[in-house]
Amino acid sequence: MVLHIDSSTPQYFKNLESVLLEIGTELVPFYFSERGKLNGKKLIIKLEDVSPEQASRFVGCTAYLPNEMLPKQAEGFYDKAIVGYSVSANDLTIGAILEVIENSSQNLFVVEGEEREYLIPAVEAFIQNVNHDEKIVYLDLPEGLLEL
């Protein structure tokens, strides 16, 4: 099977050993018996105790990972995992992350404020802290950035 990794940092997932597949309304754990080389955002896998014929029924299923398997924030993991988090910049809540735009130079947070949307570079220099428990991203932004 081919596992498509929907992340701007697929290299963090090259050594996966298992996934949770959404089958109906349930998440079912599957372990890999074989794992190929990561090719871009695609990882070729063979599921343990699943024949190729049986595997065809999993085509199109969404795969999930437990949160503890995600890279730590210090590793620069600021992509789709934080969509929906609130953004606090310079002690003001400015909105929620709607999307993370993936660029080759740097990712951008699309933040929906009360009156407008903001595009904020997702760079280490601006990110003070990410509180995953409270789902808040704390930023220290240069003066005037939110007026652009």
CORMO-V834997 format. One record per residue. N is the residue number from 0. RES is the residue in one small letter. SS is DSSP state (H for helix, E for strand, - for the rest). PSI is psi in degrees with one decimal (999 if undefined). OMEGA is omega in whole degrees, 0 to 359 (NA if undefined). Layout:
{{N & RES & SS & PSI & OMEGA} {N & RES & SS & PSI & OMEGA}}
This chain:
{{0 & m & - & 157.1 & 176} {1 & v & E & 123.7 & 178} {2 & l & E & 116.7 & 177} {3 & h & E & 123.9 & 182} {4 & i & - & 110.5 & 183} {5 & d & - & 77.0 & 183} {6 & s & - & 149.8 & 175} {7 & s & - & -8.0 & 180} {8 & t & - & 62.5 & 183} {9 & p & H & -22.4 & 181} {10 & q & H & -23.9 & 178} {11 & y & H & -16.9 & 187} {12 & f & H & 10.5 & 185} {13 & k & - & -20.6 & 181} {14 & n & - & 24.7 & 178} {15 & l & - & 145.4 & 177} {16 & e & - & -15.9 & 182} {17 & s & E & 165.6 & 175} {18 & v & E & 165.2 & 171} {19 & l & E & 122.1 & 178} {20 & l & E & 135.4 & 177} {21 & e & E & 110.0 & 180} {22 & i & E & 110.9 & 188} {23 & g & - & -118.7 & 179} {24 & t & - & 12.4 & 183} {25 & e & E & 152.2 & 173} {26 & l & E & 119.9 & 184} {27 & v & E & 126.3 & 180} {28 & p & E & 139.6 & 175} {29 & f & E & 135.5 & 177} {30 & y & E & 153.1 & 181} {31 & f & E & 133.0 & 172} {32 & s & E & -25.9 & 176} {33 & e & E & 149.6 & 178} {34 & r & E & 126.3 & 178} {35 & g & E & -171.4 & 179} {36 & k & E & 142.9 & 176} {37 & l & E & 126.4 & 179} {38 & n & E & 96.6 & 184} {39 & g & - & -113.7 & 179} {40 & k & - & 17.3 & 182} {41 & k & E & 134.0 & 178} {42 & l & E & 122.0 & 179} {43 & i & E & 128.6 & 183} {44 & i & E & 157.0 & 170} {45 & k & E & 127.1 & 182} {46 & l & E & 138.3 & 178} {47 & e & - & 134.2 & 177} {48 & d & - & 26.9 & 178} {49 & v & - & 121.0 & 179} {50 & s & - & 161.6 & 177} {51 & p & H & -36.6 & 178} {52 & e & H & -43.5 & 179} {53 & q & H & -34.0 & 183} {54 & a & H & -26.9 & 182} {55 & s & H & -25.0 & 179} {56 & r & H & -11.2 & 179} {57 & f & H & -2.7 & 179} {58 & v & - & 128.9 & 180} {59 & g & - & -7.0 & 177} {60 & c & - & 147.5 & 176} {61 & t & - & 135.1 & 179} {62 & a & E & 141.7 & 180} {63 & y & E & 159.9 & 174} {64 & l & - & 148.2 & 172} {65 & p & - & 146.3 & 182} {66 & n & H & -34.4 & 182} {67 & e & H & -13.7 & 177} {68 & m & H & -11.9 & 180} {69 & l & - & 146.5 & 178} {70 & p & - & 150.2 & 179} {71 & k & - & 155.4 & 182} {72 & q & H & -29.7 & 180} {73 & a & H & -19.0 & 179} {74 & e & H & 4.3 & 178} {75 & g & - & 27.9 & 182} {76 & f & - & 88.5 & 181} {77 & y & - & 68.0 & 178} {78 & d & - & -139.5 & 189} {79 & k & H & -18.1 & 180} {80 & a & H & -18.9 & 182} {81 & i & H & 11.7 & 174} {82 & v & - & 132.4 & 182} {83 & g & - & -14.3 & 178} {84 & y & - & 147.9 & 173} {85 & s & E & 152.8 & 179} {86 & v & E & 125.1 & 176} {87 & s & E & 121.7 & 181} {88 & a & E & 123.9 & 178} {89 & n & - & 47.4 & 177} {90 & d & - & 14.2 & 176} {91 & l & E & 137.6 & 174} {92 & t & E & 121.5 & 184} {93 & i & E & -15.0 & 178} {94 & g & E & -159.7 & 181} {95 & a & E & 148.2 & 179} {96 & i & E & 117.3 & 178} {97 & l & E & -35.6 & 189} {98 & e & E & 156.7 & 170} {99 & v & E & 116.3 & 179} {100 & i & E & 123.6 & 182} {101 & e & - & 121.8 & 177} {102 & n & - & 158.7 & 178} {103 & s & - & -31.6 & 181} {104 & s & - & -44.6 & 178} {105 & q & - & 151.2 & 176} {106 & n & - & 156.9 & 177} {107 & l & E & 136.5 & 171} {108 & f & E & 131.0 & 169} {109 & v & E & 113.0 & 185} {110 & v & E & 125.8 & 179} {111 & e & E & 112.0 & 176} {112 & g & - & -176.7 & 180} {113 & e & - & -38.3 & 185} {114 & e & - & -14.8 & 182} {115 & r & - & 172.6 & 175} {116 & e & E & 148.0 & 178} {117 & y & E & 143.0 & 170} {118 & l & E & 117.1 & 184} {119 & i & E & 125.4 & 178} {120 & p & E & 130.9 & 179} {121 & a & - & 72.4 & 183} {122 & v & - & 149.5 & 182} {123 & e & - & -35.2 & 182} {124 & a & - & -27.5 & 182} {125 & f & - & -24.3 & 187} {126 & i & E & 111.2 & 178} {127 & q & E & -45.6 & 186} {128 & n & E & 150.7 & 172} {129 & v & E & 114.9 & 179} {130 & n & E & 100.0 & 184} {131 & h & - & -29.1 & 179} {132 & d & - & -43.9 & 180} {133 & e & - & -5.2 & 180} {134 & k & - & 54.8 & 179} {135 & i & E & 134.6 & 173} {136 & v & E & 122.3 & 179} {137 & y & E & 124.1 & 182} {138 & l & E & 151.9 & 170} {139 & d & - & 100.2 & 187} {140 & l & - & 147.9 & 175} {141 & p & - & 148.1 & 180} {142 & e & - & 133.0 & 176} {143 & g & - & -10.7 & 183} {144 & l & H & -38.6 & 182} {145 & l & H & -11.6 & 178} {146 & e & H & -10.3 & 182} {147 & l & - & 999 & NA}}
